[in-house]
């Protein structure tokens, strides 16, 4: 995996919290920040995955029902 060095600006309180956590774990602040960024990036990627829905149209296709009553989503049906 390629890495890139970067500079971030953060609130001092947030940095102190992370420094304390890094000390508690016995790792560097940089290591803790890498882990935190990786976790957040994984969360964001997972949130963008396509979702599949299942619908029932009473024997008719959901596509057909959506064409017949196009305003149903706007009404909240």
Backbone torsions as a table, in degrees:
resi	resn	phi	psi	omega
1	UNK	NA	132.9	177.7
2	UNK	-78.5	148.6	177.3
3	UNK	-126.3	157.4	178.2
4	UNK	-136.0	133.2	175.0
5	UNK	-78.6	138.9	-179.2
6	UNK	-145.0	167.7	177.2
7	UNK	-118.4	135.1	177.1
8	UNK	-123.5	150.8	173.4
9	UNK	-108.6	129.1	-176.9
10	UNK	-141.9	157.9	177.0
11	UNK	-63.5	140.2	-178.8
12	UNK	-58.9	-39.5	178.6
13	UNK	-60.7	-41.1	179.0
14	UNK	-65.2	-43.0	179.6
15	UNK	-64.5	-39.7	178.7
16	UNK	-64.9	-38.0	176.9
17	UNK	-62.4	-45.5	179.6
18	UNK	-67.0	-39.0	177.3
19	UNK	-61.3	-43.1	178.5
20	UNK	-62.7	-41.7	178.9
21	UNK	-66.2	-40.0	178.0
22	UNK	-61.9	-44.3	177.6
23	UNK	-61.0	-44.4	-179.5
24	UNK	-59.5	-40.2	-179.6
25	UNK	-81.6	-15.5	-177.3
26	UNK	75.7	32.4	177.6
27	UNK	-125.4	167.8	178.2
28	UNK	-76.2	159.6	175.2
29	UNK	-60.2	-40.1	179.8
30	UNK	-60.1	-43.5	179.7
31	UNK	-63.1	-44.0	179.3
32	UNK	-62.5	-40.9	179.9
33	UNK	-67.1	-39.0	176.3
34	UNK	-59.7	-46.2	179.9
35	UNK	-62.2	-43.2	-179.0
36	UNK	-63.6	-44.2	178.8
37	UNK	-64.5	-40.9	179.3
38	UNK	-63.1	-41.7	178.9
39	UNK	-63.7	-44.6	-179.6
40	UNK	-65.9	-41.6	178.7
41	UNK	-62.9	-41.2	178.5
42	UNK	-63.2	-40.6	178.2
43	UNK	-62.0	-43.7	179.5
44	UNK	-65.7	-41.8	178.5
45	UNK	-63.4	-41.6	-179.8
46	UNK	-64.4	-35.0	-179.8
47	UNK	-69.9	-19.4	-179.2
48	UNK	-92.6	-2.8	-179.4
49	UNK	-64.6	143.2	178.6
50	UNK	-63.2	143.4	178.9
51	UNK	-107.4	142.1	-179.9
52	UNK	-110.3	129.3	178.7
53	UNK	-109.9	156.7	177.8
54	UNK	-121.5	131.7	179.6
55	UNK	-132.6	159.0	178.8
56	UNK	-126.1	130.4	-176.8
57	UNK	-112.7	26.2	178.2
58	UNK	61.9	40.9	179.7
59	UNK	93.0	-12.5	177.9
60	UNK	-107.8	160.4	-179.3
61	UNK	-74.8	148.6	177.7
62	UNK	-62.6	-37.1	178.4
63	UNK	-59.5	-44.4	-179.8
64	UNK	-64.4	-43.0	179.2
65	UNK	-63.5	-37.0	-179.0
66	UNK	-67.4	-31.1	178.1
67	UNK	-73.0	-38.0	-177.5
68	UNK	-70.8	-30.8	-179.5
69	UNK	-134.6	74.7	-175.1
70	UNK	-64.5	-23.1	-177.6
71	UNK	-88.0	-3.1	-178.0
72	UNK	-56.7	-45.4	179.3
73	UNK	-61.8	-35.4	-179.1
74	UNK	-68.8	-31.8	178.3
75	UNK	-82.3	-15.1	-178.3
76	UNK	89.3	16.4	178.3
77	UNK	-70.1	NA	NA
